[in-house]
Amino acid sequence: MILVDSSVWIDFFRDGRDAQSNTLAQCLGDSSMEVGMADLVLFEVMRGFREGKLMREAQTLMSALPQVEIGGTEHVLQAAERYRQLRKQGRTVRSPIDVLLASYCITHGHTLLHRDADFESLKTLGGLDTWPQ
């Protein structure tokens, strides 16, 4: 499964002209690719819409994808430990949701499609498969 960070979804709905938005469009159009929707990413994307029509279209598209809950006590504790490891290395990830998303992908072996430099820090922990590599 491929999980998509809010950075890609937001660009996808704005104009969709960057490489990651094009990759997302290809994945959504390819029935052999499974794109999942993380609950907290859905929140990040939906909170930014100003126009109701586009928001409803986005909600329809994203709600049709397999839904993934990236929270929960066990997972939150794993993500907190990963964040602590990064801090020991002198690295800071700005978004706690990014840490939860990356940690979920590591734990479950999912690929993460993103355009956010914070995920490069998370890759140093090992096990995070990202697109782009």
N, C-alpha and C positions, 0 to 999 in steps of 0.2 A: 504494500500500500504506500502511496505517496501522500504525505501531509504537506499542506501549503501554508506558509507563514502569511500573516496579514499584509506584510510589505508587498508581496506579489499580488494578492487579491485586490488590494487598493489600487495598484497601478493597472491591473487587469480591467477594473470597472471604470477607471478614469479615461484611459485611452488605449491601453493594451498594446503599446508599440515597442516595449523593451523585450529583451531575449527571454526573460523569465515569464512574462505574460504570454508570449508566443508559445513557450513550452507548455504552460498551463492550458492554453487553448488546444494544443495538440493532444495533451493527455485527456482532456475532457471529451475530445472527439474520437478517441481511440478506445473501443470497448474492451480491449485487452489490458488497459491501464486502469487500476483502481485508485481513484483519488478520494481521500477521506476528508471529512470536515471536523476539525477540532473545536469543541464547544467554546473555549475561550478565544480562539481565533475568530469564530463567528461573532462573538461579542465585540472584539476589536474592530472588525470590518463594519458591522451593522451600526455601531455608534457614530460612525463618521458620515453617514449619508445625510444630505440636506434635502434632497428631492425625494418625495414619496414614491413616485413611479419607479425610479431606478432602484430604490431600496426594496420595493416589492419584487422586482425582477431578480435582484441579487439574492433575496431571501428564498425565492422559489428555486433558483439554481442550486444554491448551497444547501438547502434543506433536502434536496433530492439525493445528495451524496451520502455515503455511509457516515453516520455520526460517531464521533469518538470523544469520550469524556477524559480529559487529560488531568483532572484533579483527583481527589480522593486521598485519604490519609496516607496510605502506603506510598503512593506515587509522589505526593507532596514532600514526604520525608526523604525520598530518594533524590528528588530535585534539589532540596535544600542541602543535602550532602554534596552534590555535584557543584552547587554554587559555592559552598565552603571551600572545596578543593580549588576552584578557580581563584578565589580570594587569596588563598595561600600562595598561589603562583603570581599574585600581583595583578590579576585580571578582574575587571568588573564588567558584568553584563547589565545593561541599563534596565531591561524589562524582565520582571519576574515571569511573565507569561512566556517569554522566549526560553527561559530556563526550563519551565514546565514542559513546553512543546519539545524541545531538544531531548530532555530526559525521557519523555514518553517514547520518542522515536528510537533512542538508544535501547531502552528496555524491551521494546516490541519489534525491533529490527525493521522499522519503517524508514523510508527515504524522506528527506525534508527538502522541499523546493523553497528557496528563499532568495532575498537580495538584501540581506542585513549583515553587516560586518560582525555583529555580536556572535553570530553562529560560528565564526572562525575560531573564536576563543573557546567555544564549547566543543569544537572538534578536537582540541588538544587533550581532552579527557579520554578520547578513544571511543570507537563504536558508533559515532554519528556519521551516517551516510547522507551526504548532502548533494543537491543538484542545484547549481553547478558544483562540480567537484572542486 
